[in-house]
């Protein structure tokens, strides 16, 4: 366990501070396990970027060491994927976290090419996690693992149907160029995965707040 975590007395924490501590503990436990599996290059690690007045994290940088698509080659279609192995993501916990209006904000600060992550523009890097459907009890640990499944293309939504892709351009590339050529089925090393890939539950049949995502011929839904 991180030494800073040990300095907190849980009996003295309540409300938001208790939730922040619990999230930190679970995330640290996950990253410790990954570091034990590969001490030199753990597949998931974190840095605390900001703390509140009590000393509990309100902003993290998550680092994924996994092969994933970071862009596509220039030229006419079909454009081949470009791969990278290190990906950095920011998690910001707003002042009203956790609440229905205080969801954590996940943003990649390195290039990623995925239909559920914005690849360009003013919201570049924004990750669509459909947290509203998952609820305020969705843990940071589980969401970090969910993003890992995105990076491995075990989970994505590229069809122009609810909950809709975050990045329509990437979604079109997935549908028209990547899937026909098998480029989203690249080999992955899953020895240190904490949970098997699985198909998440289907979204409600009558949505009122469209948000991005995708399946392929195997049909995954985010």
C-alpha positions, 0 to 999 in steps of 0.5 A, a space after each residue: 500500500 502507498 505510504 501516504 494512504 496509511 497515514 489516514 485514519 478511516 474512522 476520522 473520514 466521512 462523506 466525500 473524503 471517505 469516498 476519495 480515500 476508498 477510490 484511492 485505495 482501490 486504484 492503488 491496489 490495482 496498480 500494485 498488482 500490475 506492478 507485481 506482475 511487471 515491476 519494470 513496466 506495469 500495464 497500469 500505473 498512476 500519479 496523483 496530480 492534485 489533492 484536496 486540503 485534507 491530502 486526498 487525491 482529486 486528480 490523477 494521471 493514469 498510464 497504460 502500457 498496452 498496444 493500442 491504435 493512436 492514429 491512422 496513416 495518411 493517404 487514400 482508404 483503407 488507411 492502416 492503423 498506427 500503434 503506440 504502447 504508452 498512453 496517458 489519461 487524466 482523471 479529474 474529480 469535481 468538487 461535487 463528486 460523487 453525485 449525479 452532476 459530479 461525474 469524474 472526467 476522463 481525458 486522454 492527454 496522449 493521442 488515441 484513436 477509438 470511436 468512444 474517445 474524441 480524437 481532435 477538436 476542443 474536447 480532444 481526448 474526452 472519454 465517453 463512459 456512459 457514467 450516467 447509466 452506470 450510476 454514482 457508485 461506479 468506482 474509479 478502479 472499474 472505470 480505469 479497467 473499462 478504458 483498458 478494454 477500450 484501448 485493447 478494442 475489446 469494447 467499442 461502439 462505432 455504429 451510428 446508433 444509441 449511445 452513439 460514438 464519441 468520435 464519428 470520424 473514427 467510428 466511420 474508419 472502424 466500420 468502413 476500413 478497420 473491421 473489413 481488414 481485421 485491424 481492430 482484432 490485433 493480438 493482446 497479452 491478457 495475462 494480467 487482466 483483472 477481469 475477462 472481456 464481456 459484453 456489457 448489458 444493452 442500454 435502455 430501449 428509450 433513451 433520453 440523453 444520447 451519448 457516444 459508443 460502438 459494436 462490430 460484427 461481434 456487437 459490443 455495447 458500451 
